[in-house]
Amino acid sequence: MRDAASSAHAMARGSTIAFGVGLAGLGAAAVLLWTEPEQAGAATGARPRWLSAGVLEAGPAGAILGAKGSF
């Protein structure tokens, strides 16, 4: 019983660390996206950026989230 509890605590600690690393990566990506300098001149033919996110499917077992966009 002690080994199972020890293993559960180790997995919980690893999960917490991984969640924190993922959250930090998401924050860094947001900062880089929002602080990127504007491109000079709109005559380059570049399409404007857009991003759309939402729930694709939801049910009693869970939900499927999706995102699409142009960068």
Jmol script that loads the backbone (N, CA, C; Angstrom):
load data "model"
ATOM      1  N   MET A   1       0.835  -1.196   0.000  1.00  0.00           N
ATOM      2  CA  MET A   1       0.000   0.000   0.000  1.00  0.00           C
ATOM      3  C   MET A   1       0.874   1.251   0.000  1.00  0.00           C
ATOM      4  N   ARG A   2       1.993   1.191   0.691  1.00  0.00           N
ATOM      5  CA  ARG A   2       2.880   2.335   0.779  1.00  0.00           C
ATOM      6  C   ARG A   2       3.501   2.660  -0.581  1.00  0.00           C
ATOM      7  N   ASP A   3       3.836   1.622  -1.346  1.00  0.00           N
ATOM      8  CA  ASP A   3       4.414   1.837  -2.665  1.00  0.00           C
ATOM      9  C   ASP A   3       3.416   2.506  -3.611  1.00  0.00           C
ATOM     10  N   ALA A   4       2.160   2.112  -3.535  1.00  0.00           N
ATOM     11  CA  ALA A   4       1.126   2.709  -4.381  1.00  0.00           C
ATOM     12  C   ALA A   4       0.934   4.186  -4.047  1.00  0.00           C
ATOM     13  N   ALA A   5       0.950   4.504  -2.776  1.00  0.00           N
ATOM     14  CA  ALA A   5       0.790   5.904  -2.364  1.00  0.00           C
ATOM     15  C   ALA A   5       1.998   6.727  -2.788  1.00  0.00           C
ATOM     16  N   SER A   6       3.183   6.154  -2.647  1.00  0.00           N
ATOM     17  CA  SER A   6       4.405   6.858  -3.052  1.00  0.00           C
ATOM     18  C   SER A   6       4.408   7.097  -4.559  1.00  0.00           C
ATOM     19  N   SER A   7       3.999   6.094  -5.313  1.00  0.00           N
ATOM     20  CA  SER A   7       3.935   6.223  -6.767  1.00  0.00           C
ATOM     21  C   SER A   7       2.904   7.272  -7.184  1.00  0.00           C
ATOM     22  N   ALA A   8       1.777   7.293  -6.497  1.00  0.00           N
ATOM     23  CA  ALA A   8       0.733   8.273  -6.804  1.00  0.00           C
ATOM     24  C   ALA A   8       1.223   9.691  -6.532  1.00  0.00           C
ATOM     25  N   HIS A   9       1.948   9.886  -5.438  1.00  0.00           N
ATOM     26  CA  HIS A   9       2.480  11.210  -5.110  1.00  0.00           C
ATOM     27  C   HIS A   9       3.528  11.648  -6.136  1.00  0.00           C
ATOM     28  N   ALA A  10       4.361  10.716  -6.572  1.00  0.00           N
ATOM     29  CA  ALA A  10       5.377  11.040  -7.580  1.00  0.00           C
ATOM     30  C   ALA A  10       4.727  11.412  -8.905  1.00  0.00           C
ATOM     31  N   MET A  11       3.702  10.674  -9.302  1.00  0.00           N
ATOM     32  CA  MET A  11       2.993  10.988 -10.553  1.00  0.00           C
ATOM     33  C   MET A  11       2.262  12.324 -10.451  1.00  0.00           C
ATOM     34  N   ALA A  12       1.690  12.613  -9.303  1.00  0.00           N
ATOM     35  CA  ALA A  12       1.001  13.886  -9.104  1.00  0.00           C
ATOM     36  C   ALA A  12       1.988  15.045  -9.183  1.00  0.00           C
ATOM     37  N   ARG A  13       3.154  14.876  -8.601  1.00  0.00           N
ATOM     38  CA  ARG A  13       4.186  15.911  -8.651  1.00  0.00           C
ATOM     39  C   ARG A  13       4.646  16.130 -10.099  1.00  0.00           C
ATOM     40  N   GLY A  14       4.853  15.050 -10.839  1.00  0.00           N
ATOM     41  CA  GLY A  14       5.247  15.151 -12.246  1.00  0.00           C
ATOM     42  C   GLY A  14       4.183  15.828 -13.091  1.00  0.00           C
ATOM     43  N   SER A  15       2.934  15.509 -12.814  1.00  0.00           N
ATOM     44  CA  SER A  15       1.829  16.125 -13.536  1.00  0.00           C
ATOM     45  C   SER A  15       1.759  17.623 -13.261  1.00  0.00           C
ATOM     46  N   THR A  16       1.962  18.004 -12.018  1.00  0.00           N
ATOM     47  CA  THR A  16       1.937  19.419 -11.652  1.00  0.00           C
ATOM     48  C   THR A  16       3.069  20.182 -12.329  1.00  0.00           C
ATOM     49  N   ILE A  17       4.247  19.581 -12.365  1.00  0.00           N
ATOM     50  CA  ILE A  17       5.390  20.222 -13.027  1.00  0.00           C
ATOM     51  C   ILE A  17       5.126  20.358 -14.520  1.00  0.00           C
ATOM     52  N   ALA A  18       4.624  19.302 -15.161  1.00  0.00           N
ATOM     53  CA  ALA A  18       4.331  19.349 -16.589  1.00  0.00           C
ATOM     54  C   ALA A  18       3.267  20.397 -16.900  1.00  0.00           C
ATOM     55  N   PHE A  19       2.262  20.504 -16.066  1.00  0.00           N
ATOM     56  CA  PHE A  19       1.217  21.508 -16.266  1.00  0.00           C
ATOM     57  C   PHE A  19       1.807  22.913 -16.168  1.00  0.00           C
ATOM     58  N   GLY A  20       2.683  23.134 -15.205  1.00  0.00           N
ATOM     59  CA  GLY A  20       3.335  24.435 -15.050  1.00  0.00           C
ATOM     60  C   GLY A  20       4.207  24.781 -16.244  1.00  0.00           C
ATOM     61  N   VAL A  21       4.957  23.799 -16.751  1.00  0.00           N
ATOM     62  CA  VAL A  21       5.803  24.027 -17.927  1.00  0.00           C
ATOM     63  C   VAL A  21       4.938  24.358 -19.146  1.00  0.00           C
ATOM     64  N   GLY A  22       3.844  23.653 -19.313  1.00  0.00           N
ATOM     65  CA  GLY A  22       2.936  23.932 -20.423  1.00  0.00           C
ATOM     66  C   GLY A  22       2.314  25.312 -20.315  1.00  0.00           C
ATOM     67  N   LEU A  23       1.939  25.690 -19.125  1.00  0.00           N
ATOM     68  CA  LEU A  23       1.351  27.013 -18.905  1.00  0.00           C
ATOM     69  C   LEU A  23       2.373  28.115 -19.182  1.00  0.00           C
ATOM     70  N   ALA A  24       3.619  27.893 -18.765  1.00  0.00           N
ATOM     71  CA  ALA A  24       4.676  28.865 -19.037  1.00  0.00           C
ATOM     72  C   ALA A  24       4.930  28.979 -20.540  1.00  0.00           C
ATOM     73  N   GLY A  25       4.905  27.864 -21.251  1.00  0.00           N
ATOM     74  CA  GLY A  25       5.073  27.884 -22.706  1.00  0.00           C
ATOM     75  C   GLY A  25       3.938  28.619 -23.400  1.00  0.00           C
ATOM     76  N   LEU A  26       2.740  28.416 -22.930  1.00  0.00           N
ATOM     77  CA  LEU A  26       1.589  29.122 -23.489  1.00  0.00           C
ATOM     78  C   LEU A  26       1.701  30.620 -23.251  1.00  0.00           C
ATOM     79  N   GLY A  27       2.135  31.002 -22.063  1.00  0.00           N
ATOM     80  CA  GLY A  27       2.329  32.421 -21.754  1.00  0.00           C
ATOM     81  C   GLY A  27       3.420  33.036 -22.616  1.00  0.00           C
ATOM     82  N   ALA A  28       4.518  32.310 -22.813  1.00  0.00           N
ATOM     83  CA  ALA A  28       5.605  32.819 -23.653  1.00  0.00           C
ATOM     84  C   ALA A  28       5.143  32.983 -25.096  1.00  0.00           C
ATOM     85  N   ALA A  29       4.372  32.030 -25.601  1.00  0.00           N
ATOM     86  CA  ALA A  29       3.850  32.127 -26.962  1.00  0.00           C
ATOM     87  C   ALA A  29       2.925  33.336 -27.107  1.00  0.00           C
ATOM     88  N   ALA A  30       2.085  33.582 -26.110  1.00  0.00           N
ATOM     89  CA  ALA A  30       1.182  34.731 -26.161  1.00  0.00           C
ATOM     90  C   ALA A  30       1.961  36.043 -26.168  1.00  0.00           C
ATOM     91  N   VAL A  31       2.987  36.142 -25.337  1.00  0.00           N
ATOM     92  CA  VAL A  31       3.802  37.359 -25.302  1.00  0.00           C
ATOM     93  C   VAL A  31       4.486  37.582 -26.640  1.00  0.00           C
ATOM     94  N   LEU A  32       5.057  36.528 -27.220  1.00  0.00           N
ATOM     95  CA  LEU A  32       5.721  36.671 -28.517  1.00  0.00           C
ATOM     96  C   LEU A  32       4.736  37.070 -29.619  1.00  0.00           C
ATOM     97  N   LEU A  33       3.544  36.514 -29.577  1.00  0.00           N
ATOM     98  CA  LEU A  33       2.531  36.845 -30.583  1.00  0.00           C
ATOM     99  C   LEU A  33       2.073  38.295 -30.454  1.00  0.00           C
ATOM    100  N   TRP A  34       1.847  38.749 -29.223  1.00  0.00           N
ATOM    101  CA  TRP A  34       1.322  40.098 -29.008  1.00  0.00           C
ATOM    102  C   TRP A  34       2.373  41.186 -29.141  1.00  0.00           C
ATOM    103  N   THR A  35       3.630  40.854 -28.973  1.00  0.00           N
ATOM    104  CA  THR A  35       4.671  41.877 -29.048  1.00  0.00           C
ATOM    105  C   THR A  35       5.424  41.862 -30.373  1.00  0.00           C
ATOM    106  N   GLU A  36       4.989  41.054 -31.317  1.00  0.00           N
ATOM    107  CA  GLU A  36       5.646  41.016 -32.618  1.00  0.00           C
ATOM    108  C   GLU A  36       5.426  42.340 -33.341  1.00  0.00           C
ATOM    109  N   PRO A  37       6.476  42.914 -33.940  1.00  0.00           N
ATOM    110  CA  PRO A  37       6.308  44.180 -34.653  1.00  0.00           C
ATOM    111  C   PRO A  37       5.437  44.003 -35.898  1.00  0.00           C
ATOM    112  N   GLU A  38       4.734  45.067 -36.237  1.00  0.00           N
ATOM    113  CA  GLU A  38       3.882  45.052 -37.428  1.00  0.00           C
ATOM    114  C   GLU A  38       4.749  45.013 -38.677  1.00  0.00           C
ATOM    115  N   GLN A  39       4.251  44.339 -39.700  1.00  0.00           N
ATOM    116  CA  GLN A  39       4.970  44.297 -40.971  1.00  0.00           C
ATOM    117  C   GLN A  39       4.790  45.619 -41.697  1.00  0.00           C
ATOM    118  N   ALA A  40       5.858  46.073 -42.350  1.00  0.00           N
ATOM    119  CA  ALA A  40       5.807  47.341 -43.077  1.00  0.00           C
ATOM    120  C   ALA A  40       5.104  47.151 -44.416  1.00  0.00           C
ATOM    121  N   GLY A  41       4.122  47.989 -44.679  1.00  0.00           N
ATOM    122  CA  GLY A  41       3.443  48.001 -45.978  1.00  0.00           C
ATOM    123  C   GLY A  41       2.430  46.892 -46.145  1.00  0.00           C
ATOM    124  N   ALA A  42       1.235  47.263 -46.491  1.00  0.00           N
ATOM    125  CA  ALA A  42       0.177  46.283 -46.718  1.00  0.00           C
ATOM    126  C   ALA A  42       0.137  45.845 -48.168  1.00  0.00           C
ATOM    127  N   ALA A  43       0.981  46.416 -49.017  1.00  0.00           N
ATOM    128  CA  ALA A  43       0.975  46.104 -50.442  1.00  0.00           C
ATOM    129  C   ALA A  43       1.777  44.842 -50.759  1.00  0.00           C
ATOM    130  N   THR A  44       2.223  44.127 -49.760  1.00  0.00           N
ATOM    131  CA  THR A  44       3.014  42.920 -49.997  1.00  0.00           C
ATOM    132  C   THR A  44       2.147  41.729 -50.370  1.00  0.00           C
ATOM    133  N   GLY A  45       0.847  41.869 -50.303  1.00  0.00           N
ATOM    134  CA  GLY A  45      -0.057  40.779 -50.646  1.00  0.00           C
ATOM    135  C   GLY A  45      -0.252  39.780 -49.517  1.00  0.00           C
ATOM    136  N   ALA A  46       0.246  40.082 -48.363  1.00  0.00           N
ATOM    137  CA  ALA A  46       0.103  39.181 -47.225  1.00  0.00           C
ATOM    138  C   ALA A  46      -1.321  39.223 -46.698  1.00  0.00           C
ATOM    139  N   ARG A  47      -1.814  38.061 -46.341  1.00  0.00           N
ATOM    140  CA  ARG A  47      -3.161  38.000 -45.775  1.00  0.00           C
ATOM    141  C   ARG A  47      -3.121  38.416 -44.309  1.00  0.00           C
ATOM    142  N   PRO A  48      -4.180  39.026 -43.816  1.00  0.00           N
ATOM    143  CA  PRO A  48      -4.212  39.387 -42.385  1.00  0.00           C
ATOM    144  C   PRO A  48      -4.293  38.123 -41.528  1.00  0.00           C
ATOM    145  N   ARG A  49      -3.779  38.215 -40.327  1.00  0.00           N
ATOM    146  CA  ARG A  49      -3.823  37.091 -39.397  1.00  0.00           C
ATOM    147  C   ARG A  49      -5.195  36.989 -38.758  1.00  0.00           C
ATOM    148  N   TRP A  50      -5.606  35.768 -38.525  1.00  0.00           N
ATOM    149  CA  TRP A  50      -6.848  35.552 -37.791  1.00  0.00           C
ATOM    150  C   TRP A  50      -6.767  34.200 -37.091  1.00  0.00           C
ATOM    151  N   LEU A  51      -7.523  34.055 -36.049  1.00  0.00           N
ATOM    152  CA  LEU A  51      -7.557  32.811 -35.288  1.00  0.00           C
ATOM    153  C   LEU A  51      -8.979  32.591 -34.791  1.00  0.00           C
ATOM    154  N   SER A  52      -9.452  31.368 -34.955  1.00  0.00           N
ATOM    155  CA  SER A  52     -10.785  31.013 -34.503  1.00  0.00           C
ATOM    156  C   SER A  52     -10.673  29.748 -33.660  1.00  0.00           C
ATOM    157  N   ALA A  53     -11.286  29.748 -32.508  1.00  0.00           N
ATOM    158  CA  ALA A  53     -11.253  28.583 -31.628  1.00  0.00           C
ATOM    159  C   ALA A  53     -12.650  28.314 -31.097  1.00  0.00           C
ATOM    160  N   GLY A  54     -12.950  27.057 -30.846  1.00  0.00           N
ATOM    161  CA  GLY A  54     -14.267  26.736 -30.316  1.00  0.00           C
ATOM    162  C   GLY A  54     -14.419  25.263 -30.001  1.00  0.00           C
ATOM    163  N   VAL A  55     -15.607  24.889 -29.583  1.00  0.00           N
ATOM    164  CA  VAL A  55     -15.936  23.508 -29.257  1.00  0.00           C
ATOM    165  C   VAL A  55     -16.447  22.838 -30.522  1.00  0.00           C
ATOM    166  N   LEU A  56     -15.781  21.756 -30.953  1.00  0.00           N
ATOM    167  CA  LEU A  56     -16.202  21.044 -32.146  1.00  0.00           C
ATOM    168  C   LEU A  56     -17.297  20.026 -31.837  1.00  0.00           C
ATOM    169  N   GLU A  57     -17.164  19.385 -30.680  1.00  0.00           N
ATOM    170  CA  GLU A  57     -18.127  18.364 -30.295  1.00  0.00           C
ATOM    171  C   GLU A  57     -18.131  18.248 -28.777  1.00  0.00           C
ATOM    172  N   ALA A  58     -19.308  18.071 -28.197  1.00  0.00           N
ATOM    173  CA  ALA A  58     -19.406  17.916 -26.745  1.00  0.00           C
ATOM    174  C   ALA A  58     -20.391  16.802 -26.424  1.00  0.00           C
ATOM    175  N   GLY A  59     -20.044  16.015 -25.444  1.00  0.00           N
ATOM    176  CA  GLY A  59     -20.910  14.919 -25.030  1.00  0.00           C
ATOM    177  C   GLY A  59     -20.647  14.569 -23.580  1.00  0.00           C
ATOM    178  N   PRO A  60     -21.309  13.536 -23.091  1.00  0.00           N
ATOM    179  CA  PRO A  60     -21.145  13.166 -21.685  1.00  0.00           C
ATOM    180  C   PRO A  60     -19.729  12.662 -21.359  1.00  0.00           C
ATOM    181  N   ALA A  61     -19.006  12.157 -22.361  1.00  0.00           N
ATOM    182  CA  ALA A  61     -17.661  11.627 -22.111  1.00  0.00           C
ATOM    183  C   ALA A  61     -16.596  12.705 -22.198  1.00  0.00           C
ATOM    184  N   GLY A  62     -16.936  13.885 -22.698  1.00  0.00           N
ATOM    185  CA  GLY A  62     -15.948  14.951 -22.815  1.00  0.00           C
ATOM    186  C   GLY A  62     -16.252  15.873 -23.971  1.00  0.00           C
ATOM    187  N   ALA A  63     -15.283  16.666 -24.328  1.00  0.00           N
ATOM    188  CA  ALA A  63     -15.456  17.636 -25.407  1.00  0.00           C
ATOM    189  C   ALA A  63     -14.217  17.637 -26.285  1.00  0.00           C
ATOM    190  N   ILE A  64     -14.404  18.028 -27.548  1.00  0.00           N
ATOM    191  CA  ILE A  64     -13.299  18.170 -28.480  1.00  0.00           C
ATOM    192  C   ILE A  64     -13.197  19.642 -28.828  1.00  0.00           C
ATOM    193  N   LEU A  65     -12.034  20.228 -28.550  1.00  0.00           N
ATOM    194  CA  LEU A  65     -11.799  21.636 -28.842  1.00  0.00           C
ATOM    195  C   LEU A  65     -10.940  21.718 -30.098  1.00  0.00           C
ATOM    196  N   GLY A  66     -11.127  22.785 -30.853  1.00  0.00           N
ATOM    197  CA  GLY A  66     -10.336  22.972 -32.055  1.00  0.00           C
ATOM    198  C   GLY A  66     -10.001  24.419 -32.288  1.00  0.00           C
ATOM    199  N   ALA A  67      -8.975  24.622 -33.092  1.00  0.00           N
ATOM    200  CA  ALA A  67      -8.556  25.975 -33.457  1.00  0.00           C
ATOM    201  C   ALA A  67      -8.066  25.949 -34.884  1.00  0.00           C
ATOM    202  N   LYS A  68      -8.326  27.026 -35.610  1.00  0.00           N
ATOM    203  CA  LYS A  68      -7.803  27.162 -36.960  1.00  0.00           C
ATOM    204  C   LYS A  68      -7.511  28.636 -37.191  1.00  0.00           C
ATOM    205  N   GLY A  69      -6.641  28.885 -38.126  1.00  0.00           N
ATOM    206  CA  GLY A  69      -6.297  30.279 -38.368  1.00  0.00           C
ATOM    207  C   GLY A  69      -5.284  30.428 -39.471  1.00  0.00           C
ATOM    208  N   SER A  70      -4.895  31.655 -39.662  1.00  0.00           N
ATOM    209  CA  SER A  70      -3.907  32.021 -40.671  1.00  0.00           C
ATOM    210  C   SER A  70      -2.880  32.909 -39.997  1.00  0.00           C
ATOM    211  N   PHE A  71      -1.610  32.573 -40.180  1.00  0.00           N
ATOM    212  CA  PHE A  71      -0.536  33.339 -39.554  1.00  0.00           C
ATOM    213  C   PHE A  71       0.385  33.875 -40.610  1.00  0.00           C
TER     214      PHE A  71
END
end "model"
wireframe off; spacefill off
backbone 0.3
color backbone group
